[in-house]
Amino acid sequence: MPTESQTNRPAWVFNLADDAQGIHRKLGEGITTRIFVGDNAMLSVVQIAPHSTGKVHSHPQEQWGILLEGECVRIQGGREVAMKAGDFWHTPGDVTHGIRTGDVGATVLDVFSPPRDEYRKAGEGFG
């Protein structure tokens, strides 16, 4: 992470489009994320290529997701719901969920609370 002297901006300022920022993870084929960790919450900026599917999984952390750009199908609790930019969703801890895209990719901002330990470092997989 750059310091304030390197960017002339405070170290606590980030930009969604700056791919150099954050902890990089490959979640699956065609799905990458950049993670930003706080004390009590974690942000994940997820890029999902067209025709990609995220593994259906669960974790104990609460999760909110916001579809910033594109289109996707949110899979949660046995239902599949088409989403468009601006839609957002809530996933309580331990609820199964996943995502998939069609001809259009997607950018999703996920918020986790508390932070997921497995996302505190670069790597691969949903954890």
C-alpha positions in Angstrom: 0.0 0.0 0.0 1.5 3.4 -0.9 2.3 5.9 1.8 1.1 9.4 1.9 4.4 10.8 0.7 4.3 8.6 -2.4 0.9 9.7 -3.6 0.4 13.1 -1.9 -2.9 11.7 -0.6 -3.6 10.3 2.8 -2.9 6.5 3.2 -6.6 6.0 4.1 -7.8 7.2 0.7 -8.5 4.6 -2.0 -9.9 4.5 -5.5 -12.1 1.7 -7.0 -10.3 2.0 -10.4 -6.7 1.8 -9.0 -5.8 -1.9 -9.5 -2.5 -1.4 -7.7 -4.4 -0.9 -4.4 -5.6 -3.7 -2.1 -4.8 -7.3 -1.5 -5.2 -9.3 -4.7 -7.0 -12.7 -4.8 -8.2 -14.9 -7.6 -11.5 -16.4 -6.4 -12.1 -18.6 -9.4 -11.8 -18.7 -13.2 -12.7 -15.2 -14.4 -13.2 -13.8 -10.9 -10.6 -11.6 -9.1 -10.8 -9.3 -6.2 -9.0 -6.6 -4.3 -9.4 -6.7 -0.5 -9.3 -3.7 1.9 -9.2 -4.7 5.6 -10.3 -2.7 8.5 -10.7 -3.5 12.2 -14.4 -4.6 12.1 -15.2 -4.7 8.4 -13.6 -5.7 5.1 -14.3 -4.5 1.5 -13.8 -6.7 -1.5 -13.9 -5.1 -5.0 -14.8 -8.1 -7.2 -14.3 -8.2 -11.0 -16.3 -11.0 -12.7 -15.7 -11.7 -16.4 -18.6 -12.6 -18.7 -19.7 -16.3 -18.5 -18.1 -16.9 -15.1 -19.6 -18.7 -12.1 -18.5 -18.3 -8.4 -18.6 -21.4 -6.3 -21.7 -21.7 -4.1 -20.3 -21.5 -0.6 -20.9 -20.1 2.9 -18.9 -18.5 5.7 -19.8 -17.3 9.2 -19.3 -13.6 8.4 -22.2 -11.3 7.4 -21.9 -10.0 3.8 -23.5 -7.2 1.9 -23.0 -7.0 -1.9 -23.5 -4.0 -4.3 -23.6 -4.5 -8.0 -21.7 -1.4 -9.2 -21.5 -2.3 -12.9 -22.8 -5.0 -15.3 -25.3 -7.8 -14.7 -25.3 -11.0 -12.8 -27.4 -13.7 -11.2 -27.2 -13.8 -7.4 -27.6 -17.3 -6.0 -28.6 -17.4 -2.4 -30.5 -19.8 -0.2 -31.6 -21.9 -3.1 -32.9 -19.0 -5.2 -31.5 -17.3 -8.3 -32.3 -13.6 -8.8 -31.2 -11.5 -11.9 -29.4 -8.3 -10.8 -28.7 -5.1 -12.5 -26.3 -2.2 -11.6 -27.5 -0.5 -8.5 -29.0 -3.6 -6.9 -27.6 -4.8 -3.6 -28.2 -7.7 -1.3 -27.7 -9.0 2.3 -26.3 -12.4 3.1 -26.4 -13.4 6.8 -23.6 -15.6 8.1 -23.7 -19.3 7.1 -26.2 -18.8 4.3 -25.1 -20.5 1.0 -24.6 -18.1 -1.9 -22.8 -17.6 -5.2 -22.9 -15.6 -8.4 -22.7 -16.0 -12.1 -22.6 -13.8 -15.2 -23.9 -14.2 -18.7 -22.8 -12.2 -21.8 -22.0 -9.2 -19.6 -19.5 -9.1 -16.7 -19.9 -7.4 -13.4 -18.1 -5.4 -10.7 -19.4 -6.1 -7.2 -18.4 -4.4 -3.9 -18.7 -6.9 -1.1 -18.6 -5.8 2.6 -17.9 -8.4 5.2 -18.2 -8.1 9.0 -16.2 -9.2 10.8 -13.2 -9.4 8.3 -12.5 -12.9 6.8 -9.1 -14.1 8.1 -8.4 -16.0 4.8 -8.8 -12.8 2.8 -6.1 -11.0 4.8 -3.5 -12.2 2.4 -3.1 -12.6 -1.4 -3.9 -15.9 -2.8 -6.5 -18.0 -4.6 -9.9 -19.4 -3.7 -12.9 -18.4 -1.7 -11.1 -19.5 1.5 
